[in-house]
């Protein structure tokens, strides 16, 4: 039980770390992104990049959770925790983004964490033998 709680905590930390690393890279490479970021007046391309960063972070969180927990099933819990964390944020940002953006981000958290968990070494060992 304690290992699973720690695994979820580490998975969440990895999610935020990936975003923390990726965001300044995007800002450094894309001056127009910086210009519109304060107002969150993103173009379609910018929204897709934001979703891609979130997807990579979510898969990484699921993978890390599964590695620490020594099993892939708990990665789903990390996705559920991310969902609980981000629902209030998306409610507050509801008018800043279109419905498809909110749904894509929120509804992908659990499946992408599960995918990441399924990519962990322990999960692959189960499939191999």
N, C-alpha and C positions, 0 to 999 in steps of 0.2 A: 504493500500500500504506500509506504513512504517513498519507495523508488518511483512509483507511478506519479505521485505528487511532484517529486523533484523533476521527473522527466517532463511533465507538463510545464513546470516553471522554466526549465531550460529551453524547451521548445518555444515558449512565449518570448523569452529573451532573444533567441535566435531570430524570430520574426522581426522584432524591433531593431535588432542589429543589422539585418539585411536592408531594411528600409532606411535606417540611419546612414548606411554606407551608400546606398543607391541614390538617395535624394540629392546629396551634394554633387554627385557625378552628373545627374541629369541637369541640375541647375548650372553647373560649370560648362556643360556642352551646349546648352540651349538657352540663350539669352532671352528669347521671347517667353519662355516658361517662367523665368524670374519676373519678367515684367507683368505677367498676369496672375502670378501666384497669390498675391495678397487678396485680390478680389475673387480668386478661384474662378476666373473667367477662361477656363481652359478650352483649347480647340479639341476636336475629335482625336487627333493624334496624341495630344497631351493626355487626354483621358485614357486612351488605350495604353500608353506608356505607364501611367499610374497603376492601371489594372494589372499590367504585366509585372511590375515590381511587386505588387501585392501577391500575385500568383507565385512568383519565385520564392518570396518570403514565406508563403504558406506551405509550399511543398518542402522547403528547407526546415520549417518548424515541425512538420509531421515526421520527416526523416529523423531529425534530431531526437524528437520525443521517443520514437520507436527504438533508436539506438540506445538511449539512456535507459529506457524501460525494459530493454531486452525482449521486446515484442511489439508488433505493429498495431495491435488492436487499440491501445491507449491513445494513438495518434488522433483518433476521432474525437476524444475528449479535448484535446488541444484545439481542434477546430471549433468545437462547441464553446469553449472558453473565449476564443477569438470572436465568435459570433456575439456572445453576450457583451464583450467589451465594445464592439463596434456598432451595435444597433443604436445605442444612444447618440453616438457621433453622427451616424447617418440620418437619424431623425433631425438633429440640429442642422445638418447640411442639406436637408431635403430639397430646398428650393435652389440650391447651387448646382445640382447635377440632375440629369434626366433619370427617369425611373429605371431604364435599362442599366445604367451605371450602378445604381444602388443594388439592384437585384443581382447583377453579375458579381459584384464584390461579395455581398453578403451570402448569397446562395452557393458560392464556390468555396467558402472557407472550410467546411467540413469535408467535402469530397477531395479537395486538394491536399488537406492534411492526411486523409486516408491514403491518397496516392503516394504522398511522401513517405508515410509509414510503410506502405507496401514495397517501396524501393530500398528499404533498409536491409542491411546484410542478413539479419535474422529472418526477415520475411522471405528473402530470396532463398535461403537455405531450406525453408519449408517447401518451396516449390521444386527445388532440385531433388531433394531426397528426403 
